[in-house]
């Protein structure tokens, strides 16, 4: 895999923002900020894994290089922060995304 992928930076940014917005529909920032309603850990794990799986599909389809993977992760992180998620959740979600899209073998 090369340093540069086959997709533009604008396309990566748009995908990362869409990914974050779709995550927000299933797990709104209000739930993360400690409202009375909570979702189970299993449900949150499922939501995050579904999000990460979409990112892996995007990576496969566009053959993202090192810099494009980093751009995807950074744009995703900033979008989550702008939406109002807690720093702890932003770190968890971004780290998970990066781990999933940088795996060599798809297990």
matplotlib code that plots the C-alpha trace (Angstrom):
import matplotlib.pyplot as plt

x = [0.0, 1.4, 1.5, -1.2, -4.6, -6.9, -9.4, -9.3, -8.9, -12.3, -13.9, -12.2, -13.4, -16.9, -16.9, -15.5, -18.2, -20.9, -19.6, -19.7, -23.1, -24.5, -22.9, -24.6, -28.0, -27.6, -25.8, -26.5, -24.1, -26.8, -26.6, -22.8, -23.0, -24.7, -28.4, -30.8, -31.1, -28.2, -27.7, -26.1, -22.4, -23.2, -25.4, -22.7, -20.1, -22.4, -22.9, -19.2, -18.3, -20.8, -19.3, -15.8, -16.9, -18.1, -14.7, -12.9, -15.1, -14.3, -10.6, -10.8, -12.7, -10.4, -7.1, -6.2, -2.6, -1.0, -1.8, -5.4, -6.0, -4.6, -6.8, -9.9, -9.1, -8.5, -11.6, -13.7, -12.2, -12.8, -16.4, -17.2, -15.7, -17.7, -20.9, -20.3, -19.1, -17.0, -13.3, -13.3, -15.7, -14.0, -10.7, -12.3, -14.1, -11.2, -8.7, -11.1, -11.5, -7.7, -7.1, -9.8, -8.6, -4.9, -5.1, -3.1, -5.2, -9.0, -9.8]
y = [0.0, 3.4, 6.6, 8.2, 6.6, 6.8, 9.2, 13.0, 14.6, 16.3, 12.9, 11.6, 14.5, 14.1, 10.4, 11.0, 13.7, 11.4, 8.6, 10.8, 12.1, 8.6, 7.6, 10.7, 9.5, 6.1, 7.5, 11.2, 13.4, 14.0, 10.3, 10.6, 13.6, 11.8, 12.3, 10.0, 7.7, 5.4, 2.6, -0.7, -1.2, -4.0, -1.7, 1.0, -1.6, -2.7, 0.9, 1.6, -1.7, -1.0, 2.5, 1.0, -1.7, 1.0, 2.7, -0.5, -1.0, 2.5, 1.8, -1.3, 0.4, 3.3, 1.7, 4.4, 5.2, 6.3, 10.0, 9.4, 7.0, 9.7, 12.4, 10.1, 9.7, 13.3, 14.6, 12.0, 13.1, 16.8, 16.2, 14.2, 17.0, 19.7, 17.6, 17.9, 14.4, 14.0, 13.9, 10.3, 9.1, 11.0, 9.3, 5.9, 6.2, 7.6, 5.1, 2.3, 3.7, 4.0, 0.4, -1.0, 0.8, 0.2, -3.6, -5.5, -8.6, -8.4, -10.9]
z = [0.0, -1.0, 0.9, -1.2, -1.8, -4.8, -3.3, -2.7, 0.7, 0.3, -0.2, 2.9, 4.9, 3.6, 4.5, 8.0, 8.7, 7.4, 9.6, 12.7, 11.8, 11.4, 14.8, 16.3, 15.0, 16.8, 19.9, 20.4, 22.3, 24.9, 25.9, 26.2, 28.4, 31.3, 30.8, 32.7, 29.7, 29.2, 26.7, 27.5, 26.9, 24.5, 22.4, 22.4, 21.3, 18.5, 17.3, 17.3, 15.6, 12.8, 12.4, 12.2, 9.7, 7.4, 7.6, 6.8, 3.8, 2.7, 3.2, 1.1, -1.7, -1.9, -0.9, 1.6, 2.2, 5.5, 5.1, 4.1, 7.0, 9.3, 7.7, 8.1, 11.8, 12.4, 10.6, 12.5, 15.8, 15.1, 14.0, 17.2, 19.3, 17.4, 18.0, 21.8, 22.8, 25.9, 25.4, 26.8, 24.2, 21.4, 22.3, 22.5, 19.2, 17.3, 18.7, 17.7, 14.2, 13.7, 15.0, 12.6, 9.5, 10.0, 10.5, 7.9, 7.8, 8.0, 10.7]

ax = plt.figure().add_subplot(projection="3d")
ax.plot(x, y, z, "-o")
ax.set_aspect("equal")
plt.show()
